[in-house]
């Protein structure tokens, strides 16, 4: 690997690390919802709308301090020069989980989004070697990391090995699909639905 390619890879890995650290912040939503359910919904919705305003400004050449820098730094190559939609679908995924599911189920759904998706991406980027065709460019290592993370969060909440396995399998199956930023909506819904159907809480 030449110097330019190596520097490009390092920059991409740094961006992925920052992106997923920001991504995992949504994991605080279930805890905040226990304190104030309505307040948490308002916080996520208003934060998402505010991001849309800031990103629209950035996309039109007007930078907002800190927010625009982080958005540009953490954006993927495919998002360069485009409106970065990831934070919008992230907020939507958390909101839908809180609105559609009971508290325990919503917590598992959001942790699948915050942690399962994040560890999958980071593991795949840093350690992914095996990328079979049926994973559409994703790695076996990343999928295993996603499964393990969701399973470890689901089992203590449900107290059921079967429910935890089904929830983890649902999240991992959706994460492996080539959904791009839309997986922020479908991962928590899949994990939440699987958990709710088998646990009902």
C-alpha positions in Angstrom: 0.0 0.0 0.0 1.5 3.4 -1.0 1.7 6.4 1.3 -1.3 8.2 -0.2 -3.5 5.1 0.0 -2.4 4.4 3.6 -3.2 8.0 4.6 -6.6 7.8 2.9 -7.3 4.6 4.8 -6.3 6.1 8.2 -8.5 9.1 7.5 -11.4 6.9 6.6 -11.0 4.8 9.8 -10.8 8.0 11.9 -14.0 9.3 10.3 -15.7 6.0 10.9 -14.7 6.1 14.6 -16.0 9.6 15.0 -19.2 8.8 13.1 -20.0 5.7 15.2 -19.2 7.5 18.5 -21.7 10.1 17.6 -24.1 7.4 16.4 -23.9 5.7 19.8 -25.2 8.8 21.6 -28.7 7.8 20.7 -28.2 4.9 23.2 -29.0 7.4 26.0 -32.6 7.7 24.7 -34.1 4.8 26.7 -32.6 6.1 29.9 -33.8 9.6 29.3 -37.3 8.2 28.4 -37.5 6.6 31.9 -37.0 10.1 33.3 -39.3 11.9 30.8 -40.9 10.1 27.9 -42.4 13.1 26.3 -39.3 15.2 26.9 -37.2 12.6 25.2 -39.5 12.5 22.2 -39.3 16.3 22.0 -35.5 16.3 22.4 -34.9 13.8 19.6 -37.5 15.4 17.3 -36.2 18.9 17.8 -32.6 17.7 17.6 -33.3 16.0 14.3 -35.1 19.1 12.9 -32.3 21.3 14.0 -29.8 19.1 12.3 -31.8 19.3 9.1 -31.6 23.1 9.3 -27.9 23.1 10.0 -27.1 20.6 7.2 -29.2 22.5 4.7 -27.1 25.6 5.5 -23.9 23.6 5.2 -25.1 22.1 1.9 -25.6 25.7 0.7 -22.1 26.9 1.7 -23.0 28.3 5.2 -21.1 26.5 7.9 -22.4 26.2 11.5 -19.6 26.1 14.0 -18.8 22.5 15.3 -21.9 20.9 13.7 -20.8 21.5 10.1 -17.2 20.5 10.8 -18.3 17.2 12.5 -20.8 16.4 9.8 -18.2 17.0 7.0 -15.4 15.1 8.9 -17.6 12.1 9.7 -19.4 11.9 6.3 -18.7 8.9 4.1 -17.2 9.2 0.6 -20.5 8.7 -1.0 -22.0 11.6 1.0 -19.3 14.2 0.0 -21.1 17.1 -1.7 -24.5 15.7 -0.6 -27.0 16.3 2.2 -25.9 13.8 4.9 -29.0 12.0 5.8 -27.6 9.6 8.4 -28.5 11.6 11.5 -32.0 12.1 10.2 -32.7 8.4 9.8 -31.0 7.8 13.2 -33.4 10.2 14.9 -36.3 8.7 13.0 -35.3 5.2 14.1 -35.2 6.1 17.7 -38.4 8.1 17.6 -40.3 5.2 15.9 -39.0 2.7 18.5 -40.2 4.9 21.4 -43.5 5.5 19.8 -44.3 1.9 18.6 -43.0 -0.3 21.4 -43.3 -0.7 25.1 -40.4 0.6 27.2 -38.3 -2.6 27.4 -38.8 -3.4 23.7 -38.0 0.2 22.7 -34.8 0.0 24.8 -33.7 -3.2 23.0 -34.6 -1.7 19.6 -32.6 1.5 20.3 -29.6 -0.4 21.7 -29.6 -2.5 18.6 -29.4 0.7 16.6 -26.9 2.5 18.8 -24.6 -0.4 19.7 -25.3 -3.3 17.4 -25.0 -1.2 14.2 -21.9 0.7 15.5 -19.9 -2.3 16.6 -20.7 -4.1 13.4 -19.4 -1.2 11.3 -16.3 -0.6 13.4 -15.4 -4.3 13.5 -16.0 -4.6 9.8 -13.8 -1.5 9.0 -11.0 -2.4 11.3 -11.0 -6.2 11.3 -13.3 -7.4 8.5 -11.6 -9.9 6.2 -14.3 -12.3 5.1 -16.8 -10.7 2.8 -19.0 -13.3 1.1 -21.3 -12.2 -1.7 -24.5 -12.8 0.3 -23.4 -10.1 2.8 -23.4 -7.5 0.0 -20.0 -6.1 0.9 -20.4 -6.5 4.7 -18.0 -8.7 6.6 -18.6 -11.9 8.6 -16.7 -10.3 11.5 -19.0 -7.3 11.5 -22.2 -9.4 11.4 -20.9 -11.5 14.3 -20.2 -8.4 16.3 -23.7 -7.0 15.6 -25.3 -10.3 16.7 -23.2 -10.5 19.9 -23.9 -6.9 20.9 -27.7 -7.2 20.4 -27.8 -10.6 22.1 -25.9 -9.3 25.1 -28.3 -6.3 25.5 -31.5 -8.4 24.8 -30.8 -11.3 27.2 -30.8 -9.4 30.5 -33.9 -7.4 29.5 -35.9 -10.4 28.4 -34.5 -13.1 30.7 -35.0 -15.4 27.7 -32.2 -17.0 25.7 -34.6 -17.6 22.8 -35.9 -14.1 22.7 -32.4 -12.7 22.8 -31.3 -15.0 20.0 -34.2 -14.1 17.8 -33.8 -10.3 18.4 -30.1 -10.5 17.6 -30.7 -12.6 14.5 -33.3 -10.1 13.2 -31.0 -7.1 13.8 -28.1 -8.8 12.2 -30.1 -9.9 9.1 -31.3 -6.4 8.5 -27.8 -4.9 9.2 -26.4 -7.1 6.5 -28.7 -5.7 3.8 -27.4 -2.9 1.5 -29.7 -0.3 3.0 -27.1 2.4 3.6 -28.4 5.0 6.0 -31.9 3.6 6.0 -30.7 0.8 8.2 -31.0 3.3 11.0 -34.7 2.8 10.7 -35.0 -0.8 9.9 -32.5 -2.3 12.4 -34.3 -1.0 15.5 -37.7 -1.9 14.0 -36.6 -5.4 13.2 -35.0 -6.0 16.6 -37.9 -4.4 18.4 -40.5 -6.4 16.5 -38.7 -9.7 17.1 -38.3 -8.9 20.8 -41.9 -7.8 21.2 -43.4 -10.8 19.4 -41.5 -13.2 21.6 -41.5 -11.2 24.9 -44.5 -8.9 24.7 -43.1 -6.1 26.8 
